[in-house]
Amino acid sequence: MSRLATLALFVREDVRDTRRDRQLYLLIGIYAVVGVLLIYSEGRSVGFRSRGPELAPALFVIYTMLTPLLALAFFASSVVEKRTNGALKIVLGLPIDRASVVVGTFVARSLVICGAILVSMIAAVPVGLLVGVGVDPVQFAGVAAVLALLAVTFTALAVGLSAVVSTSTRATVAAFGVFVLFFFQLWDQLPRIALYVRHGFSAPRTTPEWVSIVDALNPMTAYSFLVEGLFPHIRSGTFVSPPRETAFYQEPTFALAVLVGWIVLSVGVGYWRFRATDL
């Protein structure tokens, strides 16, 4: 069996595991309930005779807030749980290597959460049409794509953490720390603390540009810059907006590179540590 066939087999079985564990259905249910209720509320708030808001922007903010949290909460134990219950010993006894486990878990969980987002957005369409919320197909597809990219990024972080830690408890704590670090912009304080210490525990008169570059490496900040570049009329839900005259690190291309970098780094470091782990 080729490596690609092995990977595809593992991905298929891992997706089935999420169905057996009800993770897939829970994700679809959470997204769908939140999305449908939000769209219904948006439509009813303007009345049936008025032109309502657009569906995609209405869903965008709440889904942006939900997605990092759900990806980390649901998938932080995706690898380590199989390690602690002994399932990995059985899996690795088959012609499946550790790279297939980490990469396959990442691919499978990405498919699950992206599928949940897409299904829930589609479920909100008839409700939106019923209550007068407009649906722009091009905007709908674009919003679904950037939400999927955000989901894949935080799924990679979750799987990477799960491959590194040794218990589900540590995975949960680490996932919560990652969410707080990135979503609440605590990442932005790290270079400022370093700058403060470097200047003898006093605030410098000017802030060097490298601090802003480090800020832009936050995946949530990069996501905001990407959204502002592609859909300037949509709020990203992360409370970060680039200035009118953007630097290179605030451009959508750089932001996309940052998100892809986090995906590759998370999965790569997770596999590197998992490869040397004694099961």
C-alpha distance (Angstrom), angle and dihedral (degrees) to the residues before:
residue distance angle dihedral
M1 . . .
S2 3.80 . .
R3 3.80 122.4 .
L4 3.81 90.9 -111.2
A5 3.81 92.1 51.4
T6 3.81 89.7 48.4
L7 3.79 90.8 50.9
A8 3.80 91.8 48.6
L9 3.81 90.5 50.1
F10 3.80 92.1 51.3
V11 3.81 92.0 46.9
R12 3.79 91.5 51.9
E13 3.79 92.7 49.4
D14 3.80 92.9 45.8
V15 3.80 91.3 52.1
R16 3.80 87.6 51.2
D17 3.81 88.5 51.3
T18 3.81 90.1 56.8
R19 3.80 88.4 52.3
R20 3.80 92.8 49.1
D21 3.82 90.3 47.6
R22 3.82 90.0 48.0
Q23 3.82 90.6 -123.9
L24 3.80 92.4 125.0
Y25 3.80 92.9 50.1
L26 3.80 92.8 44.7
L27 3.79 91.8 51.9
I28 3.79 92.3 48.3
G29 3.79 90.1 46.4
I30 3.81 95.0 49.9
Y31 3.79 94.3 46.9
A32 3.81 93.4 42.2
V33 3.80 96.2 47.9
V34 3.79 93.1 46.6
G35 3.80 92.9 43.8
V36 3.80 97.2 45.9
L37 3.80 93.6 45.6
L38 3.79 91.5 47.4
I39 3.80 93.8 49.6
Y40 3.80 91.7 45.6
S41 3.79 90.1 50.8
E42 3.80 92.3 46.7
G43 3.78 91.7 50.7
R44 3.79 95.6 45.7
S45 3.80 92.2 47.9
V46 3.83 92.6 64.5
G47 3.80 97.2 37.6
F48 3.75 130.4 -122.5
R49 3.81 96.3 -82.7
S50 3.79 97.2 52.5
R51 3.75 124.6 78.3
G52 3.76 104.6 -100.4
P53 3.80 129.9 -144.5
E54 3.79 123.8 -82.6
L55 3.79 116.3 -89.2
A56 3.80 99.7 -134.6
P57 3.85 97.5 52.7
A58 3.79 89.9 44.1
L59 3.81 91.7 55.9
F60 3.76 94.6 37.5
V61 3.80 101.1 76.3
I62 3.80 97.1 46.2
Y63 3.81 92.8 43.2
T64 3.80 90.1 49.8
M65 3.79 88.8 55.8
L66 3.80 94.6 43.8
T67 3.80 100.6 44.5
P68 3.84 101.9 67.2
L69 3.80 90.6 44.6
L70 3.80 95.1 48.2
A71 3.80 94.8 43.5
L72 3.80 92.2 52.2
A73 3.80 95.0 40.2
F74 3.80 96.3 48.4
F75 3.80 100.7 37.1
A76 3.80 106.0 33.5
S77 3.81 89.5 95.4
S78 3.79 96.7 39.7
V79 3.82 95.7 112.0
V80 3.79 104.1 19.4
E81 3.81 93.4 53.2
K82 3.80 90.4 58.6
R83 3.78 88.0 47.9
T84 3.80 95.0 52.6
N85 3.82 96.0 44.5
G86 3.81 92.8 49.0
A87 3.80 96.3 -114.2
L88 3.80 92.0 121.0
K89 3.80 92.1 60.8
I90 3.79 88.5 58.2
V91 3.80 92.9 45.0
L92 3.80 93.7 48.7
G93 3.79 89.1 48.3
L94 3.79 86.3 67.5
P95 3.81 122.3 69.9
I96 3.83 89.0 -81.0
D97 3.79 119.9 114.3
R98 3.80 129.1 -154.2
A99 3.78 93.5 -101.4
S100 3.80 89.5 59.1
V101 3.80 89.8 50.3
V102 3.80 94.9 54.0
V103 3.80 98.3 37.0
G104 3.80 92.5 39.6
T105 3.79 92.1 51.0
F106 3.81 90.0 49.7
V107 3.80 93.0 49.2
A108 3.81 93.9 44.8
R109 3.79 95.4 48.2
S110 3.81 90.6 45.1
L111 3.79 89.9 54.4
V112 3.80 90.3 48.8
I113 3.80 97.5 51.9
C114 3.81 94.3 39.3
G115 3.79 89.2 50.2
A116 3.80 90.5 50.1
I117 3.81 91.2 51.9
L118 3.80 93.1 48.2
V119 3.81 95.1 45.6
S120 3.81 92.0 48.6
M121 3.80 92.7 48.4
I122 3.80 90.4 50.3
A123 3.81 89.8 48.1
A124 3.81 89.4 55.2
V125 3.83 93.0 54.6
P126 3.85 98.8 78.2
V127 3.79 90.3 43.7
G128 3.79 90.0 50.7
L129 3.80 92.9 49.0
L130 3.80 90.1 48.6
V131 3.82 94.0 54.8
G132 3.79 97.1 38.2
V133 3.82 101.7 -97.3
G134 3.80 111.1 147.6
V135 3.79 122.4 -124.6
D136 3.81 119.8 -152.8
P137 3.84 107.0 -169.5
V138 3.81 94.5 -155.1
Q139 3.79 92.8 48.1
F140 3.80 90.2 43.9
A141 3.81 91.5 54.8
G142 3.80 92.9 45.7
V143 3.79 93.8 49.6
A144 3.80 91.1 47.1
A145 3.81 89.6 51.6
V146 3.82 96.2 51.7
L147 3.80 91.5 43.9
A148 3.79 88.2 52.1
L149 3.80 89.8 51.8
L150 3.81 90.3 52.0
A151 3.80 90.0 48.3
V152 3.81 92.6 49.9
T153 3.82 91.1 48.6
F154 3.80 94.5 54.2
T155 3.79 92.0 39.7
A156 3.80 87.4 57.6
L157 3.80 89.8 50.7
A158 3.81 90.9 49.3
V159 3.81 94.6 47.9
G160 3.79 91.4 44.6
L161 3.80 91.0 53.0
S162 3.79 91.1 46.0
A163 3.79 91.3 53.2
V164 3.81 92.3 50.6
V165 3.82 103.8 45.9
S166 3.78 126.1 70.2
T167 3.84 102.8 -141.6
S168 3.78 137.2 38.9
T169 3.80 90.6 -122.7
R170 3.78 91.8 58.3
A171 3.79 89.9 46.5
T172 3.80 91.0 53.7
V173 3.79 93.5 47.9
A174 3.80 91.7 46.6
A175 3.81 91.5 48.3
F176 3.80 91.1 51.7
G177 3.80 89.7 49.6
V178 3.80 91.5 50.7
F179 3.80 91.3 50.3
V180 3.80 92.9 50.6
L181 3.81 92.3 43.5
F182 3.79 95.7 53.3
F183 3.80 107.2 25.0
F184 3.80 96.9 45.4
Q185 3.81 91.4 43.5
L186 3.81 95.6 -117.3
W187 3.80 85.0 139.1
D188 3.81 87.8 71.4
Q189 3.79 90.9 61.3
L190 3.81 94.8 58.0
P191 3.83 97.3 75.8
R192 3.79 90.3 41.8
I193 3.79 91.3 53.2
A194 3.81 89.6 48.7
L195 3.80 89.7 49.4
Y196 3.79 91.1 48.1
V197 3.82 92.1 52.0
R198 3.80 91.9 44.3
H199 3.81 90.4 56.3
G200 3.78 93.3 54.2
F201 3.80 96.9 -90.4
S202 3.78 93.4 -55.0
A203 3.78 131.2 111.2
P204 3.83 114.0 -101.9
R205 3.79 118.5 -124.5
T206 3.78 92.4 -123.8
T207 3.78 132.9 26.7
P208 3.81 113.7 -128.6
E209 3.79 118.6 -129.4
W210 3.81 93.4 -115.1
V211 3.81 87.9 72.4
S212 3.81 90.2 61.3
I213 3.80 89.9 46.8
V214 3.80 90.4 54.5
D215 3.82 88.7 48.2
A216 3.80 88.9 54.9
L217 3.82 90.1 56.8
N218 3.79 90.5 69.6
P219 3.82 103.6 106.4
M220 3.80 91.5 -137.2
T221 3.80 91.2 51.6
A222 3.80 90.9 46.8
Y223 3.79 88.9 49.8
S224 3.80 90.1 52.1
F225 3.79 92.1 50.8
L226 3.80 90.5 47.9
V227 3.80 91.9 51.3
E228 3.80 93.1 45.7
G229 3.78 89.4 53.0
L230 3.81 95.7 47.3
F231 3.81 101.2 32.0
P232 3.83 108.1 19.3
H233 3.81 91.9 172.2
I234 3.83 93.6 58.7
R235 3.77 122.7 83.5
S236 3.78 110.3 -131.4
G237 3.79 96.6 -147.3
T238 3.81 93.3 -128.2
F239 3.81 98.1 94.3
V240 3.82 92.1 -125.0
S241 3.80 122.4 115.7
P242 3.81 128.4 171.9
P243 3.82 118.9 -123.1
R244 3.79 120.8 -101.6
E245 3.81 90.8 -101.6
T246 3.77 103.5 48.9
A247 3.79 127.7 -158.2
F248 3.80 120.4 -135.7
Y249 3.81 91.8 -94.7
Q250 3.81 90.4 56.6
E251 3.80 94.7 54.2
P252 3.82 120.9 107.4
T253 3.81 92.1 -117.9
F254 3.79 92.5 56.9
A255 3.81 90.3 43.7
L256 3.80 91.0 53.2
A257 3.81 90.0 49.5
V258 3.83 89.8 51.7
L259 3.80 92.7 52.7
V260 3.80 92.7 46.8
G261 3.80 88.4 46.9
W262 3.81 91.5 55.0
I263 3.80 90.3 49.9
V264 3.80 93.6 50.9
L265 3.81 93.8 41.0
S266 3.80 94.6 48.6
V267 3.79 95.5 48.6
G268 3.81 92.4 39.8
V269 3.81 95.6 50.9
G270 3.80 90.4 42.8
Y271 3.79 91.4 54.3
W272 3.84 92.9 43.2
R273 3.80 91.4 55.6
F274 3.80 94.5 38.0
R275 3.80 91.7 51.8
A276 3.80 90.8 63.2
T277 3.80 96.2 40.0
D278 3.79 118.7 118.6
L279 3.79 105.9 -132.4
